[in-house]
Amino acid sequence: MPRAGELPHYPFGFRGDELADALRGFLADAPVTRVVTNGGWPAWLVTGYAAAREALKDPLLSRSRAADPAMPREEKDPPPLTVVGTMHLLRGAGLREEAVKGMGPRQPHVSLERVREIADTLLARMVARGEPADLVADFALPWAAEVTCELLGLPVRDAPELAGWFGLLATGRAMEEHLFDDWTKAMHHFEERMAVIGTDGLLGRLVALNRSSDRPLGHDDLVEIAVFLFLSGLGNPAAFLALCALVLARDHELAARLRREPEALPRALEELYRWSVMLGDSITRVAAAETVVGGVTVRAGELVLISTDAANRDPAVFDHPERLDIDRPPVPHLRFGRGRHFCPAAALNRAQTEEAVRALLDAVPGLRLAVAPDEIRWREDHAVLLPEAVPVRW
């Protein structure tokens, strides 16, 4: 087996609209292969669709063990248990059911009408300011921040500041340079907010239930979980909405079709979930015992990195996987995971994003990129892939 220094270094790229060449190569030749992480640890990288499904459902591949400092890891330092073991901690305090309900499609905290209203207001302001505009700074990030504030019960006046917290999703060099200071500021901010949290949002419900729990979470754990829930509501929804906006701004035929056939939008979003490249790192697991993934033996204590981006572009499953085709025969993508770690907010994210994209199609019928497509730059060294900007005119 090659030493860590001889292995290819993962991740391989940070574009959200193009799968890295190395990942395409592994899909063809080695759907389970050895790589080295930012932290210098050897790991198994899973790219193939079948192997990724298998790994995501394998009970011997543990998410929470990634927080153990004795285990191999993606970055120099292990992630907090409150990040990789959120649901495990909430379950122990009897709060998991409330958390899942609060992130589900029938959650009571922010209605789809309100989600659409937030999008409409942001787009109206953007148009009123005049072109060019930036669909990241003017739309995707503030939309995700404001919706998440209302969902969690945070003051909406905090949303403009919190929209700038995408940097908390830093990895690699960016993490080493900025994350400690940024995380400290976030903890301080949320400590203040959690001390006076009301009962209108999910965080207030969790705090109230925690007080009556037989096994309550400590204050610091609750604050860290609050930060993580906010970042989850900011990062992936903002990045996916920005990608949708980029695609619509450069593909006028697709945008026109979705305006003519609004009933096609849910199908188009499912194809965008499949086609998008969202991960600047991976879905991380540590083997609790020896297991087999894609025909490869993974020993206890070894690190497994699952690239759902690559799996969703597997040519063994999807014909011409690089093609964005909203008429593609349906095959379940792996964007929200599989098995016991399936994202509890998947249905909510789908519904909210649909409202935001409908608002964009309605508000800016002449939407087009203000720069050439190859001038779009992407933020490097982040766990979630987001364009630096999507400049547009109309």
Secondary structure, 3 states (H helix, E strand, C coil): CCCHHHCCECCCCCCCCCCCHHHHHHHHHCCEEEEECCCCCEEEEECCHHHHHHHHHCCCEECHHHHCCCCCCCCCCCCCHHHHCHHHHHHHCCCHHHHHHHCCCCCCCCCHHHHHHHHHHHHHHHHHHCCCEECHHHHHHHHHHHHHHHHHCCCHHHHHHHHHHHHHHECHHHHHHHHHHHHHHHHHHHHHHHHCCCCCCHHHHHHHHHHCCCCCCCHHHHHHHHHHHHHHHHHHHHHHHHHHHHHHHHCHHHHHHHHHCHHHHHHHHHHHHHHCCCECCCEEEEECCCEEECCEEECCCCEEEECHHHHCCCCCCCCCCCCCCCCCCCCCCCCCCCHHHCCCCHHHHHHHHHHHHHHHHHHCCCCEECCCHHHCCECCCECECCECCCEEEC
